[in-house]
Amino acid sequence: MCYARKYVELWEQMKDENHGLILWGSVGTGKSYFAGCIANALMEKEISVCMTNFAAILNDLAASFKDRN
């Protein structure tokens, strides 16, 4: 959680330098919870947030290639 806290505390710098976080691990290890904590902390600072997941991104990409080879 120390990385999440630092990420939120240094948000402006992270945004300016185009830094992000990659969360990985087995199913049920708390990746989504961790991301949600970061999102909530940023929203508390009145920063706009959009939370998604890889499956949703893949579905959106697949839909954009409909009727294409």
N, C-alpha and C positions, 0 to 999 in steps of 0.2 A: 504493500500500500504506500510505501514511502515514494515510489516512482510516480504513483497517481497524484499524490499530494504535491510533489515538485512540479509535475506537468501542469497542474492547475495554477499553482503559485506563479509559475513562469510562463503562463499562457501567451502573453503578448510576444515574448521572445520566441517561443516555440512556433507561433503562427508566422512571425516575420521571417524566421529561418526555415520555414516549411518542414518542421520536425513533427514526427508522429510516433505513435506507439503501435507495436504489433503484439497482440496477445495470442499465445498458443498454449496448448495443453490438451489433455484428454477430456472427453465428455464429462461434464459434471464437476469440473475443477474451479468454476467461478469466473470464467472469462467474461461472460455477459454481465454478471453482477459487478465485476471490476469496472467494465466499460460504463455501466449505468451509474456507478459512483462518481466517475469522472464527469459524465454528462450532467448529473445533478449538481455537482459542485460548480461547474461552469455556468449552468443556468442560474444558480444562486447569485452569480456575479453578473447576471443579465446578459450573458453571452448566448447567442443563438446556437442550437445544437441539433444535429440530425444523426440519429443512431440507426444503424442498419446491421446486416450480417452478410456473410459471403453468399449464402443461399439466395437471398433476395437480389443481390447484385447479379448473380448468374442468371436468375430468372428474367431480370430486366434485359440483360444482354441477349439472351436467347430470343426474347420477344422482338428485339430490334432486328434480328436476322430472319424473321419469318418470311417465307416466300423468296429466299435468296439462297444461292448455292455457296 
